[in-house]
Amino acid sequence: MRLRTPAAGVLLLVVGWPLATGAGVPQRFRIAMDVDTTAIYVGDPVSVRLVVDHPEDWTVRWTDSIEVAPFEVLHFEVGEPATADGATRSAAQLVVTSFELGELELPQIEVVATGPDGAVETLVTDPFRIGVESVGLDESGDIREIKGPLSIARSWWGPILWLLLGLAAVAGGIYVWRRRRNRPVAASPGPPPPPPRPHHLVALEALAALEASLMLERGQVKEYHVRVSEIVRTYVEGQLEVPALEMTTVEVVDGLRRAALGPPICESFRRFLEQCDLVKFAKWRPSVDDSRTMVARARELVEMTSGRTGNEAADPPGAGAVGATGAEATETPASEGAEGGAGP
């Protein structure tokens, strides 16, 4: 059975069949969706709260991720169920945003409840419209008149300037020719430069330096998350050949999928980058302990896509280049890292 809520600011619908409670009053399923606003500027966060009232012996199954395109989920948190008078209330909190303009529609959100006998009830919210406005100037209005062509004043300064530039080019050519003619014979070239260090070692060293810094003690929480996101994006750009420094989080995840990484790894990268975006753009300020875990999560992403074990990743700087062939010194391809290092 699919149960819907009406589209409104605070949404509530009572559906289902009567169930006996301790007070002798019929109990029904209830689902409510509370959206804190109907209009935002592009990139602003929107708080959405889902509340489900259900019998005490039923369980609400929340999914790990909720698709709300064209909106993006910045944060998703499930609360502990509360029971009173034979009924239970389960709730979840979402923070979403959109970088598209116009009257956008928050799509249906499905919530599944399971009974003790295996019976399943699906509660579905109706779409909810939210207006997304630009923060730039409003250039709407009447069409401006076309300006006429500008007249070009005659002047001798143009030919004179071109003549001077030609003389300067000739003088520069003569100067370069004389220097090359008088240049001494170059000595024999020296040994070739060492091969570039593996990208995963560079990323792990940068994470270690960030972890040892005093940024969190100084209250630089946002700068801390910006730096750890930059380290991971730089690693993705070098190791997996995805230009992550110039992409949004959604574009980075799409690039990782095209690089043949499995869904578990792509999902891990998405959650990590969205957590960083929540601090950078939504002004969310996590605790110091939560901020420190971001370095550990970044280290896990690097290690499970580099194709190296934990001991190999901890080798001192330059250890990967000593006595290694060209194939051994370079990083493992992204597809190989996804097969060997990825976990569910």
ChimeraX attribute file (.defattr): number of C-alpha atoms within 10 A of each C-alpha:
attribute: neighborCount
match mode: 1-to-1
recipient: residues
	/A:1	8
	/A:2	14
	/A:3	19
	/A:4	22
	/A:5	22
	/A:6	16
	/A:7	14
	/A:8	15
	/A:9	14
	/A:10	14
	/A:11	19
	/A:12	19
	/A:13	16
	/A:14	15
	/A:15	16
	/A:16	15
	/A:17	9
	/A:18	11
	/A:19	14
	/A:20	13
	/A:21	15
	/A:22	11
	/A:23	9
	/A:24	8
	/A:25	10
	/A:26	11
	/A:27	21
	/A:28	18
	/A:29	22
	/A:30	19
	/A:31	24
	/A:32	21
	/A:33	26
	/A:34	16
	/A:35	19
	/A:36	13
	/A:37	14
	/A:38	14
	/A:39	16
	/A:40	18
	/A:41	17
	/A:42	17
	/A:43	20
	/A:44	17
	/A:45	23
	/A:46	21
	/A:47	15
	/A:48	17
	/A:49	18
	/A:50	19
	/A:51	19
	/A:52	21
	/A:53	22
	/A:54	25
	/A:55	20
	/A:56	18
	/A:57	12
	/A:58	19
	/A:59	18
	/A:60	21
	/A:61	11
	/A:62	16
	/A:63	10
	/A:64	8
	/A:65	11
	/A:66	13
	/A:67	12
	/A:68	16
	/A:69	14
	/A:70	14
	/A:71	20
	/A:72	19
	/A:73	21
	/A:74	23
	/A:75	20
	/A:76	15
	/A:77	12
	/A:78	15
	/A:79	11
	/A:80	9
	/A:81	15
	/A:82	12
	/A:83	14
	/A:84	9
	/A:85	10
	/A:86	14
	/A:87	20
	/A:88	19
	/A:89	21
	/A:90	20
	/A:91	20
	/A:92	17
	/A:93	17
	/A:94	18
	/A:95	20
	/A:96	22
	/A:97	23
	/A:98	23
	/A:99	14
	/A:100	16
	/A:101	14
	/A:102	13
	/A:103	13
	/A:104	18
	/A:105	16
	/A:106	18
	/A:107	16
	/A:108	16
	/A:109	17
	/A:110	16
	/A:111	20
	/A:112	16
	/A:113	19
	/A:114	16
	/A:115	15
	/A:116	10
	/A:117	8
	/A:118	9
	/A:119	9
	/A:120	16
	/A:121	18
	/A:122	14
	/A:123	24
	/A:124	18
	/A:125	24
	/A:126	19
	/A:127	17
	/A:128	18
	/A:129	18
	/A:130	19
	/A:131	17
	/A:132	21
	/A:133	17
	/A:134	14
	/A:135	10
	/A:136	7
	/A:137	6
	/A:138	7
	/A:139	7
	/A:140	6
	/A:141	6
	/A:142	6
	/A:143	7
	/A:144	6
	/A:145	6
	/A:146	6
	/A:147	6
	/A:148	6
	/A:149	6
	/A:150	6
	/A:151	6
	/A:152	6
	/A:153	5
	/A:154	7
	/A:155	8
	/A:156	7
	/A:157	9
	/A:158	9
	/A:159	10
	/A:160	11
	/A:161	11
	/A:162	11
	/A:163	12
	/A:164	11
	/A:165	12
	/A:166	12
	/A:167	12
	/A:168	12
	/A:169	12
	/A:170	11
	/A:171	12
	/A:172	11
	/A:173	11
	/A:174	11
	/A:175	11
	/A:176	10
	/A:177	12
	/A:178	10
	/A:179	10
	/A:180	9
	/A:181	8
	/A:182	8
	/A:183	9
	/A:184	8
	/A:185	6
	/A:186	6
	/A:187	6
	/A:188	6
	/A:189	6
	/A:190	6
	/A:191	6
	/A:192	6
	/A:193	6
	/A:194	9
	/A:195	15
	/A:196	11
	/A:197	16
	/A:198	22
	/A:199	20
	/A:200	25
	/A:201	25
	/A:202	15
	/A:203	23
	/A:204	22
	/A:205	17
	/A:206	16
	/A:207	21
	/A:208	13
	/A:209	10
	/A:210	18
	/A:211	18
	/A:212	9
	/A:213	12
	/A:214	11
	/A:215	14
	/A:216	19
	/A:217	9
	/A:218	8
	/A:219	11
	/A:220	11
	/A:221	21
	/A:222	21
	/A:223	14
	/A:224	24
	/A:225	23
	/A:226	14
	/A:227	16
	/A:228	24
	/A:229	23
	/A:230	17
	/A:231	22
	/A:232	26
	/A:233	24
	/A:234	20
	/A:235	26
	/A:236	26
	/A:237	17
	/A:238	16
	/A:239	21
	/A:240	25
	/A:241	15
	/A:242	22
	/A:243	16
	/A:244	22
	/A:245	17
	/A:246	11
	/A:247	13
	/A:248	13
	/A:249	21
	/A:250	12
	/A:251	14
	/A:252	23
	/A:253	24
	/A:254	14
	/A:255	20
	/A:256	24
	/A:257	15
	/A:258	11
	/A:259	16
	/A:260	16
	/A:261	21
	/A:262	18
	/A:263	15
	/A:264	13
	/A:265	21
	/A:266	21
	/A:267	15
	/A:268	18
	/A:269	22
	/A:270	17
	/A:271	17
	/A:272	18
	/A:273	24
	/A:274	19
	/A:275	19
	/A:276	24
	/A:277	21
	/A:278	21
	/A:279	20
	/A:280	18
	/A:281	13
	/A:282	18
	/A:283	12
	/A:284	15
	/A:285	13
	/A:286	14
	/A:287	10
	/A:288	12
	/A:289	9
	/A:290	10
	/A:291	20
	/A:292	17
	/A:293	12
	/A:294	21
	/A:295	22
	/A:296	14
	/A:297	15
	/A:298	21
	/A:299	20
	/A:300	17
	/A:301	22
	/A:302	24
	/A:303	22
	/A:304	19
	/A:305	26
	/A:306	28
	/A:307	23
	/A:308	19
	/A:309	12
	/A:310	11
	/A:311	7
	/A:312	13
	/A:313	20
	/A:314	13
	/A:315	11
	/A:316	10
	/A:317	13
	/A:318	15
	/A:319	14
	/A:320	21
	/A:321	17
	/A:322	10
	/A:323	9
	/A:324	12
	/A:325	11
	/A:326	10
	/A:327	8
	/A:328	12
	/A:329	18
	/A:330	17
	/A:331	22
	/A:332	20
	/A:333	15
	/A:334	19
	/A:335	17
	/A:336	15
	/A:337	23
	/A:338	23
	/A:339	16
	/A:340	14
	/A:341	18
	/A:342	22
	/A:343	11
	/A:344	8
